Every structure is written in structure tokens, then in C-alpha cells.
Amino acid sequence: MTSPTSAQREAVRQRPPHELPAMRQTWSELLFLHWTADPDIWRKTLPEGLHLDTFDGAAWVGVVPFRMDRIRPYCLPPVPWLSWFLELNVRTYVHDDEGNPGVWFHSLDTNRWPAYKIARTAFKLPYFHAAMRTSRGADGWIDYRCRRRGEQETAGFRYRPDSSEAPSEAAPGTLEFFLLERYLLFSHTPANGRYFSGQVHHTPYQYRQVEVPEWSALPALWDGLPPFEGPPAHACVAEPVDVEVFALREITAQPDRFNVP
């Protein structure tokens, strides 16, 4: 097991050379809520073969609601209704045996049933179908609601970006860089023990401070994860980004795909 180096954290930000994306999409109204967690406890939530990525000795667990817009296959136009939906994910930060840093999704909720089915099959990710809605008032407040099918309670978020300052790009080595600048996802098929990685590419996030008078950790509880303690330790919003999504690769088949010494 090798912990990520600074070079590896930079390498995954680079667009894969000589490769066309499988999909294109836009992410907007991104709210990042993060809690610190005990690494010894959260290591037990990961599949064998992935390792917890920590900052200042702590695990960080995120709840991230946002909008997905104009989702479509590469070179095809978006489809009305189907190409616009909501997503909320619960995530932990990990790396593989070679030290490549990425995201492990404990769950991803979406309000589009076709997206839920396609993502589970094509990207081998734990998507769930949910009743979701969002609205944005003239005063800038965003109201976001999610209730996973089969659950009785609704996760609610109310947030407003701080517009008093210009957005910032996270600097390498900072907590914001560790939390936001993630371009690699890992997935696992327990039935056959295969592991996959998938890369996304977009310009670095431009983030702002945020007011969050209402937040929820319910999605993590729906996943059966250890409960969070207290309010989020870190919160911010990010400006919209246009995203390229690349096809999954089996990890063992591409050990040197990031070409980092």
C-alpha cells in the first residue's frame, strides 16, 4: 500500500490523453458538507483493496447534493427531461494500492429512474431511486429535499453561497484541495471481486463559503454508516463545471494509467 504523493494528486487532475469521454454533463448548485471521522471505524466501511485517504490524521466523509444538467453521451445532444436530474452522494476519500487518490461512494441518490438503472449497470455504482426536488429563490437561497424510496424521512438542505467575495481555487496541500479536487472514482462488484476506476475531468472547482442553516446526515444513516457527530466540520459551495466522464477501467488491467513515477 502506497499513500498518495503530491504528484499523484496532481496527475489525476489531468485529462486522459488520446481518449474520448463516454459522456458529458454539467454539475451545478454543488454543496459540499464534510465531517471528520475516526479512521479506524471508517476503514471498516471500505471493501478490501481500497485504503482510507486521510488529512491531518482524520477520515473525511461528505454529503454532496447538486444538480446534473445536460447529461448526454459524447457527441450527442441532451434529451429533454431525461438529461436533467438531481443527485445526492455520500462519499469517503480513498486510494488504491498504487496510491492513486479518489472517491468511494457509499451511495448516490437520483430522482430519474432511468439514470438510476443505467448508472448501476454501466458504472457499477450504488445508485438509489429517490423523490427529490430543489428550488432557488430570488434571494439566492437554495432549498433541496431528498427522500430515498423506502425511507420515511426527508433529508433537507437550505444553503446560500457567500457572494461577498470572489470564488477561489483550492491550493495544493490545503484541506479544500483534499476534499474538492477528486477526479477518480472507484467501484467494486462483490460477486466476482473485480475493482474498477473511472475518471472525470473538469476545470478546477471555484469554491465559495456558504450559509447552511439546515443540513442533514440522513443519507449516511440510510446507508447504515456510523452516525456523524455534530454539524459539518467544513462546508462550501462550488461554481458550475462542465464535466467529461470517461469509461470505467478494471484497475488490475491499467496499473500505470496515470504515468506517475
C-alpha positions as MATLAB code, in Angstrom:
seq = 'MTSPTSAQREAVRQRPPHELPAMRQTWSELLFLHWTADPDIWRKTLPEGLHLDTFDGAAWVGVVPFRMDRIRPYCLPPVPWLSWFLELNVRTYVHDDEGNPGVWFHSLDTNRWPAYKIARTAFKLPYFHAAMRTSRGADGWIDYRCRRRGEQETAGFRYRPDSSEAPSEAAPGTLEFFLLERYLLFSHTPANGRYFSGQVHHTPYQYRQVEVPEWSALPALWDGLPPFEGPPAHACVAEPVDVEVFALREITAQPDRFNVP';
ca = [
       0.000    0.000    0.000;
       1.345    3.419   -1.032;
      -0.166    6.690    0.203;
      -0.830    9.307   -2.491;
       2.048   11.623   -3.313;
       1.618   15.247   -4.334;
       2.472   14.217   -7.900;
      -0.291   11.606   -7.896;
      -2.823   14.106   -6.574;
      -1.910   16.391   -9.473;
      -1.804   13.594  -12.068;
      -5.453   12.559  -11.678;
      -6.486   16.145  -12.471;
      -5.081   15.851  -15.993;
      -7.373   14.968  -18.872;
      -6.655   11.435  -20.142;
      -4.563   11.844  -23.332;
      -5.727   10.300  -26.605;
      -9.051    9.211  -25.112;
     -12.579   10.358  -25.871;
     -15.035   10.757  -22.986;
     -18.034    8.463  -22.732;
     -20.323   11.239  -21.505;
     -20.604   14.957  -20.972;
     -22.601   16.798  -18.325;
     -22.763   19.946  -16.191;
     -22.760   19.991  -12.390;
     -24.284   22.979  -10.605;
     -25.556   24.159   -7.215;
     -22.898   21.941   -5.601;
     -22.989   21.888   -1.819;
     -20.096   20.091   -0.102;
     -20.672   19.156    3.538;
     -17.907   17.252    5.319;
     -17.490   15.668    8.723;
     -14.316   14.334   10.314;
     -14.413   10.674   11.337;
     -12.357    8.080   13.158;
     -10.155    6.317   10.568;
     -10.251    3.022   12.481;
     -14.045    2.971   12.245;
     -14.358    4.152    8.648;
     -11.734    1.759    7.294;
     -14.218   -0.989    8.097;
     -16.752    0.554    5.702;
     -14.455    0.058    2.679;
     -14.076   -3.047    0.533;
     -10.811   -4.933    0.714;
      -8.312   -3.488   -1.761;
      -9.073    0.192   -1.129;
      -7.411    2.276    1.564;
      -8.602    5.294    3.503;
      -7.132    8.633    2.419;
      -6.752   10.943    5.413;
      -5.995   14.612    6.084;
      -4.306   15.579    9.359;
      -4.859   12.011   10.539;
      -8.652   12.114   10.137;
     -11.040   10.473    7.726;
     -13.411   12.871    5.968;
     -16.944   11.882    4.995;
     -19.014   14.010    2.649;
     -22.676   14.553    1.835;
     -22.978   16.335   -1.518;
     -26.312   17.427   -3.051;
     -26.269   19.054   -6.500;
     -27.868   19.317   -9.931;
     -26.816   17.344  -13.003;
     -27.645   19.131  -16.261;
     -27.331   18.306  -19.959;
     -26.196   14.709  -19.367;
     -25.615   13.008  -22.705;
     -23.312   10.579  -24.484;
     -20.292   12.127  -26.154;
     -21.187   13.860  -29.473;
     -24.957   13.548  -28.878;
     -27.334   16.310  -27.776;
     -29.131   16.241  -24.422;
     -32.617   14.758  -24.269;
     -35.474   16.773  -22.744;
     -36.352   15.692  -19.168;
     -34.003   12.683  -19.150;
     -30.801   14.770  -19.340;
     -31.641   16.916  -16.306;
     -31.883   15.460  -12.811;
     -30.769   15.735   -9.204;
     -28.121   13.747   -7.372;
     -27.002   13.453   -3.779;
     -23.990   11.347   -2.827;
     -22.382   10.099    0.373;
     -18.652    9.703   -0.084;
     -15.371    8.786    1.580;
     -11.878    9.509    0.253;
      -9.645    6.581   -0.621;
      -6.676    5.427   -2.684;
      -5.728    2.180   -4.379;
      -2.645    0.018   -3.818;
      -0.569    2.230   -6.143;
      -1.533    5.404   -4.277;
      -3.955    6.850   -6.849;
      -6.400    9.042   -4.869;
     -10.119    9.038   -5.499;
     -13.640    8.765   -4.142;
     -15.543    5.818   -2.737;
     -19.293    6.359   -2.986;
     -21.338    4.766   -0.234;
     -24.495    5.802   -2.079;
     -25.825    8.059   -4.812;
     -29.490    9.114   -4.888;
     -31.181   10.374   -8.036;
     -34.738   11.279   -8.992;
     -34.573    9.809  -12.521;
     -35.349    6.094  -12.613;
     -33.584    5.513  -15.999;
     -30.451    7.246  -14.676;
     -30.532    5.049  -11.577;
     -30.727    1.869  -13.675;
     -28.112    2.917  -16.245;
     -25.599    4.134  -13.652;
     -25.872    0.958  -11.591;
     -25.186   -1.130  -14.685;
     -22.663    0.956  -16.619;
     -20.667    2.440  -13.735;
     -21.267   -0.266  -11.093;
     -22.139    2.363   -8.505;
     -24.651    2.109   -5.624;
     -27.353    4.355   -7.050;
     -30.792    4.590   -5.432;
     -34.050    5.992   -6.728;
     -35.376    8.876   -4.633;
     -38.034   11.557   -4.572;
     -36.092   14.809   -4.874;
     -36.735   18.470   -5.562;
     -34.865   21.749   -5.437;
     -35.729   25.409   -5.808;
     -33.800   28.651   -5.767;
     -35.346   31.854   -4.522;
     -34.749   35.361   -5.785;
     -32.715   35.992   -2.628;
     -30.259   33.227   -3.596;
     -31.367   30.629   -1.042;
     -31.416   27.062   -2.393;
     -33.860   24.580   -0.876;
     -33.003   20.923   -1.596;
     -35.008   17.850   -0.491;
     -34.341   14.121   -0.874;
     -36.262   11.056    0.337;
     -34.946    7.696   -0.782;
     -37.578    5.190   -1.840;
     -38.470    3.002    1.112;
     -37.461    5.625    3.699;
     -39.919    7.637    5.769;
     -37.903   10.786    6.487;
     -36.734   13.522    4.119;
     -33.211   14.921    4.092;
     -33.391   18.707    3.872;
     -30.742   21.275    2.947;
     -31.028   25.035    2.811;
     -27.989   26.954    1.670;
     -26.832   30.190    0.067;
     -23.414   30.949   -1.415;
     -21.492   33.827    0.142;
     -21.353   36.390   -2.650;
     -19.306   38.935   -0.681;
     -16.040   37.570   -2.108;
     -14.954   36.130   -5.439;
     -14.722   32.318   -5.655;
     -11.322   30.704   -5.045;
      -9.417   27.751   -6.482;
      -8.095   25.310   -3.889;
      -4.319   25.376   -3.472;
      -2.415   22.059   -3.351;
      -1.827   20.864    0.192;
      -4.914   22.577    1.647;
      -7.969   20.856    3.098;
     -10.100   22.255    0.255;
      -7.790   20.678   -2.304;
      -8.007   17.326   -0.487;
     -11.817   17.448   -0.358;
     -12.710   19.012   -3.709;
     -10.030   18.091   -6.217;
     -11.082   14.483   -6.778;
     -11.216   13.189  -10.331;
     -11.140    9.415   -9.868;
     -13.910    7.139   -8.630;
     -13.633    3.528   -7.572;
     -16.304    0.858   -7.847;
     -16.442   -2.790   -6.905;
     -18.511   -5.806   -7.897;
     -18.585   -8.019   -4.781;
     -19.922  -11.033   -6.687;
     -16.641  -11.510   -8.557;
     -14.265   -9.282   -6.557;
     -13.420   -7.035   -9.502;
     -12.402   -3.405   -8.985;
     -12.821   -0.541  -11.432;
     -11.769    3.077  -11.673;
     -13.384    5.832  -13.661;
     -12.033    9.292  -14.320;
     -13.790   12.609  -14.774;
     -12.262   15.819  -15.999;
     -13.257   19.438  -15.487;
     -11.613   22.747  -14.731;
     -10.619   23.058  -11.056;
     -13.522   23.887   -8.793;
     -14.069   27.529   -7.907;
     -15.490   27.407   -4.388;
     -17.111   29.874   -2.004;
     -18.048   29.933    1.642;
     -21.699   29.138    2.277;
     -24.507   29.740    4.736;
     -26.136   26.418    5.723;
     -28.845   26.894    8.363;
     -30.349   23.496    7.503;
     -28.441   20.308    6.712;
     -28.969   16.571    7.097;
     -26.887   13.448    7.682;
     -29.860   11.155    6.968;
     -28.442    9.802    3.663;
     -25.483    8.315    5.546;
     -27.819    6.716    8.065;
     -29.829    5.225    5.188;
     -26.573    3.564    4.125;
     -26.141    2.012    7.572;
     -22.983    4.046    8.199;
     -21.718    5.183   11.603;
     -23.563    8.333   12.761;
     -21.908   11.729   12.384;
     -21.242   13.857   15.451;
     -22.414   17.460   15.421;
     -22.615   19.881   12.487;
     -20.322   19.651    9.450;
     -16.667   20.435   10.109;
     -16.374   22.019    6.654;
     -18.933   23.444    4.221;
     -18.630   25.205    0.879;
     -20.310   25.525   -2.498;
     -18.722   25.293   -5.930;
     -19.439   27.154   -9.141;
     -20.924   25.107  -12.026;
     -18.490   22.995  -14.064;
     -18.727   21.234  -17.416;
     -17.596   17.652  -16.941;
     -16.250   14.903  -19.175;
     -16.826   11.363  -17.886;
     -14.546    8.583  -19.119;
     -15.282    4.887  -19.329;
     -14.539    2.546  -16.438;
     -11.338    0.530  -16.483;
     -10.537   -2.528  -14.443;
      -7.828   -1.477  -12.005;
      -5.613   -4.518  -12.455;
      -5.649   -4.012  -16.217;
      -4.241   -0.459  -16.098;
      -1.773   -0.173  -13.186;
       0.206    2.680  -14.783;
      -2.576    4.675  -16.390;
      -1.584    7.950  -14.667;
       2.078    7.605  -15.620;
       3.446    8.920  -12.319;
       6.929    7.741  -11.289;
];
